[in-house]
């Protein structure tokens, strides 16, 4: 069965600095998608970025980028120029193969210090 | 505006009662999902549906039931058999089940009193 692991329950970053959130996953599939979702205090889940496993190029969305290492089954999220509004829970998620449904990690709580 | 609407935002239930959480989407998505969120547990899948009149159990289906009579609607009933129902419930939908992102509603906070 596929699993997603986020080993950092909490992280902290200074405003304007860069922070990297870690995620590893386990799968025997070759075709799948990976996602990072943000859940602010409002608890609305917001898609931050997505990565297709067949693409070697790392996805980028403005200040958010990923480091996708398929062989290592690693999918980290880098947030550059951190802003106070980035403070939230961040969830890594996997979707692929016969499972089909999104499988989530337990999340990382990110705090941003002014 | 297209989106997913969950209601109510807050719900209180007495022990022994069944309650139903509403989820409606106007995105024309085929797949819909219910997740439960507890502190430190991430999101765990309760039920999912790929098409109308069909649904499957997720990882923690015991004590819950669903229906999918219309493409737009996927209500979740929390029955009295659910021993620990106090949690935050999230409904989501996606164009298809595989290899695509899900879009979420704003959630329902259920508290047993």
Interface residues (C-beta under 8 A of the other chain):
Chain A: X9 X31 X32 X33 X35 X42 X43 X44 X45 X47 X50 X52 X91 X95 X96 X97 X100 X101 X102 X103 X104 X105 X106 X107
Chain B: X33 X35 X40 X41 X42 X43 X44 X45 X48 X58 X88 X90 X92 X97 X98 X99 X100 X101 X102 X103 X104 X106 X107
